[in-house]
Amino acid sequence: MNWRNFLLVAVFSLSTLSFAQSNLLNAKTPAEIGKKTEAEKNADNDKPLPYGYIGDRDVFMGKTVWEIIDVDQRVNFPMYYPVEANLSPDRKPLYDVLKQGIRDGKITEVYDSGYFTTKKTLEEIEKSLKKIDTTDGGKEIINAGEKLEADSEFINVTEISAYDIKGYKIKGFWYFDKRQGELKYRLQGICPLVPDVNTMGKEENKNDEPVELFWIYFPAARDILHSAKAFNERNSAMPFTFDHLLNARRFHAVIYLEENVYGDREIKDYMKENSQMQLLESERVKEKIRNFELDMWNY
């Protein structure tokens, strides 16, 4: 590397430090890390990039698809980790960001399905996150007429945590913008996949399919997702937001459903008991959407 390239890299690196954890290099105590000055707060206009207006006449072709994001894949790790709660407040898994946003009342567009017809209340969500069991010894105490305290050793509390997340389902809309002449994607919803809290931990249920926890209408949650940072393995001085991660499709996902005349049946419903054929069908759907843009430019 010659000196000119070295200086360019050095200048770029210094200019990106301001995007890292705020006040990291100027803090005299750990408590000062992450705190911005009043001048920085006034100058900070960091908001999610707004979507441009798309008229109905501009959409020449559209197709809604549902996909599954497997958090066991390395490229999807920024959504899953960290699962421990003892790291800095600026590093949270996507699940904790969504859950905290719902509990704080900042995410209100929460539904029971990806069609966004019936809303789920916070009480309904909390019930699906926690299970309280009384042991046999505790039941004997209750039958004897005594009361058990909430923190009694005879009461077992099971709660869904970030560690239990199996993946995410997303719903999006692929469309060809005839005004700009290109294929685009707009994310519409996201749903965490978790084991059923009522059967979690049981050996006979370890291979059960995960269940949908709740569906969040993505455009209404962009501000919260933009304020939360995902870890950038290549450059920790430039973390990217969960809003950017999802909108830029910095993940790997598999299509499991496209809207169809058969009542939106899933791929596994007509490609039964054959995982390889299901993956091939998923790729066929993906290529069909991609080829539409290519066909538009063929003469």
One Martini backbone bead per residue (centre of mass of N, CA, C, O) as a GRO file, in nm:
protein
  299
    1MET     BB    1   0.094   0.038   0.026
    2ASN     BB    2   0.069   0.352  -0.029
    3TRP     BB    3   0.056   0.666   0.106
    4ARG     BB    4  -0.207   0.759  -0.021
    5ASN     BB    5  -0.383   0.519   0.069
    6PHE     BB    6  -0.320   0.542   0.368
    7LEU     BB    7  -0.443   0.825   0.410
    8LEU     BB    8  -0.729   0.758   0.320
    9VAL     BB    9  -0.782   0.543   0.537
   10ALA     BB   10  -0.726   0.724   0.783
   11VAL     BB   11  -0.939   0.941   0.727
   12PHE     BB   12  -1.182   0.749   0.719
   13SER     BB   13  -1.149   0.634   1.004
   14LEU     BB   14  -1.176   0.904   1.157
   15SER     BB   15  -1.462   0.981   1.037
   16THR     BB   16  -1.607   0.708   1.169
   17LEU     BB   17  -1.593   0.745   1.483
   18SER     BB   18  -1.860   0.915   1.521
   19PHE     BB   19  -2.043   0.641   1.467
   20ALA     BB   20  -1.989   0.531   1.713
   21GLN     BB   21  -1.982   0.514   2.020
   22SER     BB   22  -2.063   0.760   2.206
   23ASN     BB   23  -1.788   0.903   2.357
   24LEU     BB   24  -1.557   0.682   2.372
   25LEU     BB   25  -1.280   0.868   2.352
   26ASN     BB   26  -1.379   1.099   2.586
   27ALA     BB   27  -1.418   0.928   2.821
   28LYS     BB   28  -1.350   0.907   3.182
   29THR     BB   29  -1.602   0.722   3.217
   30PRO     BB   30  -1.828   0.473   3.162
   31ALA     BB   31  -2.085   0.664   3.204
   32GLU     BB   32  -2.008   0.853   2.941
   33ILE     BB   33  -2.084   0.641   2.757
   34GLY     BB   34  -2.323   0.749   2.509
   35LYS     BB   35  -2.302   1.052   2.560
   36LYS     BB   36  -2.432   1.353   2.453
   37THR     BB   37  -2.417   1.651   2.357
   38GLU     BB   38  -2.605   1.921   2.287
   39ALA     BB   39  -2.484   1.968   2.007
   40GLU     BB   40  -2.527   1.679   1.904
   41LYS     BB   41  -2.835   1.671   1.941
   42ASN     BB   42  -2.899   1.914   1.749
   43ALA     BB   43  -2.736   1.779   1.496
   44ASP     BB   44  -2.917   1.531   1.519
   45ASN     BB   45  -3.076   1.370   1.213
   46ASP     BB   46  -3.131   1.058   1.276
   47LYS     BB   47  -3.319   0.893   1.032
   48PRO     BB   48  -3.509   0.720   0.852
   49LEU     BB   49  -3.538   0.649   0.536
   50PRO     BB   50  -3.767   0.749   0.338
   51TYR     BB   51  -4.019   0.661   0.155
   52GLY     BB   52  -4.128   0.665  -0.146
   53TYR     BB   53  -4.367   0.749  -0.357
   54ILE     BB   54  -4.618   0.510  -0.480
   55GLY     BB   55  -4.801   0.466  -0.739
   56ASP     BB   56  -5.026   0.256  -0.877
   57ARG     BB   57  -4.925   0.315  -1.179
   58ASP     BB   58  -4.616   0.230  -1.118
   59VAL     BB   59  -4.720  -0.066  -1.084
   60PHE     BB   60  -4.670  -0.330  -1.303
   61MET     BB   61  -4.562  -0.540  -1.077
   62GLY     BB   62  -4.672  -0.789  -0.824
   63LYS     BB   63  -4.537  -0.968  -0.521
   64THR     BB   64  -4.615  -1.171  -0.251
   65VAL     BB   65  -4.392  -1.273   0.016
   66TRP     BB   66  -4.272  -1.538   0.223
   67GLU     BB   67  -4.018  -1.566   0.483
   68ILE     BB   68  -3.725  -1.736   0.623
   69ILE     BB   69  -3.515  -1.676   0.905
   70ASP     BB   70  -3.214  -1.828   0.994
   71VAL     BB   71  -3.017  -1.790   1.289
   72ASP     BB   72  -2.798  -2.027   1.226
   73GLN     BB   73  -2.690  -1.843   1.026
   74ARG     BB   74  -2.424  -1.641   0.998
   75VAL     BB   75  -2.554  -1.394   0.843
   76ASN     BB   76  -2.786  -1.383   1.094
   77PHE     BB   77  -2.647  -1.308   1.371
   78PRO     BB   78  -2.725  -0.998   1.420
   79MET     BB   79  -3.022  -1.089   1.516
   80TYR     BB   80  -2.936  -1.278   1.768
   81TYR     BB   81  -2.703  -1.124   1.870
   82PRO     BB   82  -2.702  -1.095   2.192
   83VAL     BB   83  -2.818  -1.319   2.459
   84GLU     BB   84  -2.695  -1.160   2.667
   85ALA     BB   85  -2.743  -0.918   2.950
   86ASN     BB   86  -2.421  -0.803   3.006
   87LEU     BB   87  -2.414  -0.598   2.801
   88SER     BB   88  -2.451  -0.335   2.640
   89PRO     BB   89  -2.723  -0.131   2.563
   90ASP     BB   90  -2.635  -0.117   2.243
   91ARG     BB   91  -2.654  -0.446   2.263
   92LYS     BB   92  -2.909  -0.609   2.082
   93PRO     BB   93  -3.141  -0.806   1.997
   94LEU     BB   94  -3.410  -0.802   1.802
   95TYR     BB   95  -3.614  -0.914   2.005
   96ASP     BB   96  -3.567  -0.701   2.233
   97VAL     BB   97  -3.648  -0.457   2.065
   98LEU     BB   98  -3.939  -0.543   2.009
   99LYS     BB   99  -4.037  -0.601   2.297
  100GLN     BB  100  -3.970  -0.321   2.421
  101GLY     BB  101  -4.143  -0.155   2.223
  102ILE     BB  102  -4.412  -0.279   2.317
  103ARG     BB  103  -4.393  -0.219   2.627
  104ASP     BB  104  -4.351   0.104   2.571
  105GLY     BB  105  -4.553   0.184   2.320
  106LYS     BB  106  -4.388   0.221   2.031
  107ILE     BB  107  -4.528  -0.051   1.941
  108THR     BB  108  -4.866  -0.095   1.795
  109GLU     BB  109  -4.840  -0.278   1.527
  110VAL     BB  110  -4.993  -0.568   1.637
  111TYR     BB  111  -5.033  -0.908   1.524
  112ASP     BB  112  -5.153  -1.248   1.446
  113SER     BB  113  -5.079  -1.183   1.138
  114GLY     BB  114  -4.976  -1.119   0.797
  115TYR     BB  115  -5.266  -0.955   0.738
  116PHE     BB  116  -5.349  -0.735   0.944
  117THR     BB  117  -5.649  -0.763   1.118
  118THR     BB  118  -5.556  -0.860   1.416
  119LYS     BB  119  -5.493  -0.753   1.718
  120LYS     BB  120  -5.247  -0.745   1.979
  121THR     BB  121  -5.208  -0.749   2.301
  122LEU     BB  122  -5.003  -0.726   2.565
  123GLU     BB  123  -5.139  -0.953   2.728
  124GLU     BB  124  -5.124  -1.171   2.507
  125ILE     BB  125  -4.818  -1.169   2.478
  126GLU     BB  126  -4.738  -1.234   2.772
  127LYS     BB  127  -4.874  -1.516   2.777
  128SER     BB  128  -4.679  -1.630   2.538
  129LEU     BB  129  -4.400  -1.586   2.723
  130LYS     BB  130  -4.538  -1.733   2.979
  131LYS     BB  131  -4.490  -1.994   3.238
  132ILE     BB  132  -4.673  -2.133   3.522
  133ASP     BB  133  -4.561  -2.371   3.763
  134THR     BB  134  -4.659  -2.637   3.982
  135THR     BB  135  -4.550  -2.846   4.184
  136ASP     BB  136  -4.624  -3.119   4.365
  137GLY     BB  137  -4.543  -2.988   4.633
  138GLY     BB  138  -4.720  -2.734   4.593
  139LYS     BB  139  -4.996  -2.878   4.571
  140GLU     BB  140  -4.993  -2.991   4.858
  141ILE     BB  141  -4.992  -2.718   5.000
  142ILE     BB  142  -5.258  -2.615   4.877
  143ASN     BB  143  -5.437  -2.857   4.978
  144ALA     BB  144  -5.362  -2.771   5.286
  145GLY     BB  145  -5.424  -2.437   5.280
  146GLU     BB  146  -5.181  -2.302   5.159
  147LYS     BB  147  -4.955  -2.050   5.058
  148LEU     BB  148  -4.783  -1.920   4.777
  149GLU     BB  149  -4.522  -1.769   4.673
  150ALA     BB  150  -4.391  -1.629   4.388
  151ASP     BB  151  -4.078  -1.724   4.493
  152SER     BB  152  -4.112  -2.012   4.510
  153GLU     BB  153  -3.969  -2.335   4.476
  154PHE     BB  154  -4.266  -2.451   4.365
  155ILE     BB  155  -4.216  -2.239   4.129
  156ASN     BB  156  -4.225  -2.237   3.773
  157VAL     BB  157  -4.057  -2.022   3.535
  158THR     BB  158  -4.131  -1.971   3.188
  159GLU     BB  159  -3.933  -1.783   2.943
  160ILE     BB  160  -3.896  -1.605   2.671
  161SER     BB  161  -3.596  -1.561   2.491
  162ALA     BB  162  -3.339  -1.488   2.282
  163TYR     BB  163  -3.229  -1.783   2.287
  164ASP     BB  164  -3.514  -1.914   2.162
  165ILE     BB  165  -3.473  -1.818   1.889
  166LYS     BB  166  -3.524  -1.947   1.548
  167GLY     BB  167  -3.659  -1.694   1.395
  168TYR     BB  168  -3.800  -1.535   1.096
  169LYS     BB  169  -4.077  -1.376   0.962
  170ILE     BB  170  -4.146  -1.241   0.634
  171LYS     BB  171  -4.307  -0.967   0.461
  172GLY     BB  172  -4.324  -0.896   0.104
  173PHE     BB  173  -4.288  -0.660  -0.183
  174TRP     BB  174  -4.267  -0.713  -0.518
  175TYR     BB  175  -4.176  -0.455  -0.765
  176PHE     BB  176  -4.237  -0.278  -1.069
  177ASP     BB  177  -4.094   0.026  -1.161
  178LYS     BB  178  -4.183   0.206  -1.442
  179ARG     BB  179  -4.049   0.482  -1.388
  180GLN     BB  180  -3.749   0.342  -1.315
  181GLY     BB  181  -3.703   0.045  -1.425
  182GLU     BB  182  -3.736  -0.146  -1.150
  183LEU     BB  183  -3.674  -0.371  -0.902
  184LYS     BB  184  -3.851  -0.396  -0.587
  185TYR     BB  185  -3.856  -0.370  -0.218
  186ARG     BB  186  -4.111  -0.420   0.050
  187LEU     BB  187  -4.138  -0.424   0.378
  188GLN     BB  188  -4.416  -0.531   0.604
  189GLY     BB  189  -4.322  -0.786   0.795
  190ILE     BB  190  -4.259  -0.927   1.134
  191CYS     BB  191  -4.170  -1.259   1.292
  192PRO     BB  192  -4.124  -1.440   1.560
  193LEU     BB  193  -3.967  -1.758   1.634
  194VAL     BB  194  -4.095  -1.998   1.870
  195PRO     BB  195  -4.141  -2.192   2.115
  196ASP     BB  196  -4.363  -2.345   2.297
  197VAL     BB  197  -4.411  -2.263   2.625
  198ASN     BB  198  -4.579  -2.531   2.707
  199THR     BB  199  -4.333  -2.735   2.566
  200MET     BB  200  -4.080  -2.633   2.669
  201GLY     BB  201  -3.819  -2.879   2.741
  202LYS     BB  202  -3.940  -3.121   2.606
  203GLU     BB  203  -3.840  -3.404   2.455
  204GLU     BB  204  -4.103  -3.465   2.271
  205ASN     BB  205  -4.083  -3.137   2.158
  206LYS     BB  206  -3.802  -3.062   2.012
  207ASN     BB  207  -3.925  -3.101   1.692
  208ASP     BB  208  -4.102  -2.875   1.688
  209GLU     BB  209  -4.249  -2.624   1.551
  210PRO     BB  210  -4.247  -2.311   1.544
  211VAL     BB  211  -4.403  -2.018   1.655
  212GLU     BB  212  -4.597  -1.745   1.632
  213LEU     BB  213  -4.593  -1.457   1.816
  214PHE     BB  214  -4.580  -1.193   1.618
  215TRP     BB  215  -4.695  -0.918   1.418
  216ILE     BB  216  -4.517  -0.656   1.251
  217TYR     BB  217  -4.552  -0.349   1.118
  218PHE     BB  218  -4.281  -0.220   0.981
  219PRO     BB  219  -4.326   0.092   0.916
  220ALA     BB  220  -4.409   0.145   1.235
  221ALA     BB  221  -4.093   0.039   1.339
  222ARG     BB  222  -3.847   0.209   1.225
  223ASP     BB  223  -3.757   0.398   1.454
  224ILE     BB  224  -3.672   0.173   1.651
  225LEU     BB  225  -3.477   0.018   1.455
  226HIS     BB  226  -3.290   0.271   1.406
  227SER     BB  227  -3.195   0.300   1.718
  228ALA     BB  228  -3.082   0.015   1.664
  229LYS     BB  229  -2.791  -0.185   1.678
  230ALA     BB  230  -2.589  -0.373   1.471
  231PHE     BB  231  -2.339  -0.582   1.426
  232ASN     BB  232  -2.014  -0.516   1.278
  233GLU     BB  233  -1.767  -0.730   1.191
  234ARG     BB  234  -1.582  -0.537   1.006
  235ASN     BB  235  -1.697  -0.259   1.167
  236SER     BB  236  -1.748  -0.127   1.484
  237ALA     BB  237  -1.760   0.189   1.396
  238MET     BB  238  -2.007   0.079   1.182
  239PRO     BB  239  -2.298   0.040   1.261
  240PHE     BB  240  -2.605  -0.109   1.188
  241THR     BB  241  -2.924  -0.098   1.152
  242PHE     BB  242  -3.213  -0.277   1.150
  243ASP     BB  243  -3.341  -0.118   0.923
  244HIS     BB  244  -3.108  -0.156   0.723
  245LEU     BB  245  -3.079  -0.463   0.732
  246LEU     BB  246  -3.371  -0.517   0.616
  247ASN     BB  247  -3.388  -0.325   0.367
  248ALA     BB  248  -3.103  -0.444   0.246
  249ARG     BB  249  -3.086  -0.752   0.282
  250ARG     BB  250  -2.877  -0.859   0.532
  251PHE     BB  251  -2.974  -1.165   0.446
  252HIS     BB  252  -3.107  -1.496   0.478
  253ALA     BB  253  -3.374  -1.640   0.278
  254VAL     BB  254  -3.681  -1.840   0.255
  255ILE     BB  255  -3.930  -1.930   0.058
  256TYR     BB  256  -4.275  -2.044   0.171
  257LEU     BB  257  -4.458  -1.809   0.026
  258GLU     BB  258  -4.706  -1.733  -0.217
  259GLU     BB  259  -4.933  -1.579  -0.368
  260ASN     BB  260  -5.246  -1.758  -0.437
  261VAL     BB  261  -5.531  -1.930  -0.552
  262TYR     BB  262  -5.498  -2.152  -0.296
  263GLY     BB  263  -5.505  -1.976  -0.032
  264ASP     BB  264  -5.207  -1.946   0.031
  265ARG     BB  265  -5.026  -2.181  -0.002
  266GLU     BB  266  -4.772  -2.367   0.084
  267ILE     BB  267  -4.509  -2.542  -0.027
  268LYS     BB  268  -4.545  -2.790   0.174
  269ASP     BB  269  -4.842  -2.862   0.061
  270TYR     BB  270  -4.714  -2.957  -0.246
  271MET     BB  271  -4.420  -3.038  -0.107
  272LYS     BB  272  -4.406  -3.328   0.036
  273GLU     BB  273  -4.156  -3.472   0.209
  274ASN     BB  274  -3.939  -3.258   0.047
  275SER     BB  275  -3.685  -3.048   0.096
  276GLN     BB  276  -3.549  -3.017  -0.180
  277MET     BB  277  -3.805  -2.934  -0.341
  278GLN     BB  278  -3.868  -2.685  -0.168
  279LEU     BB  279  -3.608  -2.529  -0.238
  280LEU     BB  280  -3.650  -2.531  -0.546
  281GLU     BB  281  -3.920  -2.380  -0.537
  282SER     BB  282  -3.811  -2.127  -0.404
  283GLU     BB  283  -3.613  -2.060  -0.638
  284ARG     BB  284  -3.828  -2.040  -0.859
  285VAL     BB  285  -3.977  -1.795  -0.743
  286LYS     BB  286  -3.733  -1.607  -0.741
  287GLU     BB  287  -3.670  -1.623  -1.048
  288LYS     BB  288  -3.945  -1.523  -1.151
  289ILE     BB  289  -3.908  -1.236  -1.038
  290ARG     BB  290  -3.636  -1.164  -1.168
  291ASN     BB  291  -3.715  -1.220  -1.474
  292PHE     BB  292  -3.904  -0.983  -1.517
  293GLU     BB  293  -3.688  -0.765  -1.540
  294LEU     BB  294  -3.529  -0.892  -1.775
  295ASP     BB  295  -3.770  -0.904  -1.979
  296MET     BB  296  -3.810  -0.590  -2.001
  297TRP     BB  297  -3.504  -0.568  -2.156
  298ASN     BB  298  -3.610  -0.738  -2.390
  299TYR     BB  299  -3.616  -0.746  -2.769
   0.00000   0.00000   0.00000
